Amino acid sequence: MRLSHNLLLTTLVALLALPAAAASVSDLMVHGAWAAPTLPGQTTGVAYVNLHNAQDAPVTLTGLQSPEAKRAEFHTHTMDAHGVMRMEKQPSLTIPAGDMAQMQPGGLHIMLFDLRAPLKEGDTLHLLFSDGSAQLPVDVPVENRRAEGHGAHPMGDKPGDKPHHAH
C-alpha cells in the first residue's frame, strides 16, 4: 500500500509540473456577430464580432481573412490632440484570460478592404481568425442595424455627416 501511495504522489507532482495547455483561437466563444450592408460600388465594409476567452490564458489573434474581401484588418478609433477621430490598424488582437473583445461602432471593429461584391442584407460574411497555430471560422450575418442606432460605418453615416477619420 505504501508503494502505491508514493507512486500516486509522484504522478500527481509530475502532472502539476506540466505547463497548462495554452488557450487558442479555437477556444474562443463568439457572440453578437454582424456586418453592415454596403452600397453598390462601395469597396470597404465593416464587421463586428464579440470574442469571449473563457480560458485561463490569453489568446492573441494574428491573422484575419475573408473570402469576400482581399484584406481584413482589426481597427480601433483614437482621438488625437486636435479632437479628430482616427482609425488605426491593430496588427494583432490579444484577448486576456477570462475577458472579451467587444467590437462595436465607434470602437474596435473589423475593416474589410477591396470587397469582391457589395454586402447585402441577408448575406453571410465569412471570417477566419487565426492565432498562428489554429483557426476559427465565423459566419457573420449581414444586417441593417441603422434602426438600432448603428450606422453602416463605425463613424456613422447620417446624411450630412462628415466623419473625421484617417488611416
N, C-alpha and C positions, 0 to 999 in steps of 0.2 A: 504494500500500500504506500509506503514511503517513497518508493521509486516512481510510481505514477504521479504522486503529488509533485515531486521535483520536475518530472517531465512536463506536467501541466503548467507549472510556474515558469519553466524555461520557455515553453512555447508562447505563453502569454506575453512575456517580456520581449520575445523576438517579434511578435506581431505588433506590439506597441511601438517598437523602434522603427517600423516601416513608415515611410512618408505617406501622408494621406493622399488619396487619389486626387489629382488636380481637377478642378472644375473645368468643363469645356463648353464651347458654344452649344453643343448638343444637350447640355443640362439646363439651358435657359427655357423659361416659360414665356410665351407670347400672349399679350393682351392688347385689345383695342387697336388692332392694325387697320389702317385705312390710307388711301391715296386720293388726292383730289383730281377730278377730271380736268383735262386741258382743252384749250380751244384748238380748232383745226389750224395746222401750221405752227403751233407752239412746240418748241423743241426741248423745253425743260419742264420737269414736273416735280412734285413733292410727295413724300410719303411719311407716315408716322407709324411707329411700332413701339409699344412698351415692352421692354425685355426685363424679366424678373430673374435674378440669380438667387435661388434658394440654397445654393451650396455654401460651404464654409471656406471657400477660396474665391478670389476674384477671377473674372473672365475678361480677357482683352480681345476685342474683335479687331482684326487687322485687315479683313477683306470684306467687300460688299459688291455683289454683282446683280444684274437683272438682264434677262434676255430681251426685255422691252426697251432697253437703253444701252448706248455704247459705254456709258460710265455712270456709276452710282457712288455717292460720297456722303459721309456723315458731315453735317454742318451745324453750326450754332450761331447765335447772334450775340454781338457785343456792342456796347455803346462807347463811342470814342469821346475824347475830351471836349469835342465841339457839339455833342449831342446827336451825332449822326450814327444811326444803327448800321452795322456792317455784318455781313455773313462771313463766317470763317470756316474753312475746311478743317475737319478734325482727322488727322491721319489714322487714328485708331480710337476705339471707344472702350474704356475699362469700366466694367460694372462690378463694384465691390461686393464682397460676400454678403449675402442676405439683403441686397439692395436692388433697386430698379432704375433702369434708364428710361425716363419718360420723355417721349417725343410729342411735341405739340406745336401749333402755330406760334411763332414768335420766340421759339426756343430751339432745343435740339430737334433736328429733323434729317430726313434723307433727301438729298437733291439728286434728281435723275437728269442726265445730260444727253443730248442727241437722241431723243425718243425716236423709235422706229415708226411709230404711229401715235396719233392722239390717244390719251387715256379717256375712255368713255365710261360714264356711269353704268354700273352693272358688269364691267370688265373685271378681270382679276389680274393684278400685277404680281409677278413672281420675283421674290428677293432671295438671295443666297448669302447668308452671313458665314464668315469663316474666322477661326482663331489661329489658322496656320496648321492645325492638326486635325480638325473636324469641321464639318459644315452643318448649317441649319437652314433648310429651305422653309420659306414662309410665303404663304399665299395671302395677298393683300387685296381686299375688295376696293374697287374704285367707287367712291361715294361722294355725292354733292352734299357737303355739310354747311353750306352757306347759311341755311335756315337756322343752324345751331350757333351761328356767330363765327364760324371758321371760314376764312377765305380760301381761294384756290392756291394761294401762295402764303407762306408763313408771315409775310409782311402785310397781308390784306390786299384786297383788290376792289374796294368800293369805287364807284365812278368818281373821278376827280382826284383819287389818291395818287400821290407821287411818292412811293416808298423811297426812303433814303437807305440804300444798301450798296455795298461794294464787295467784290470778291477779293 
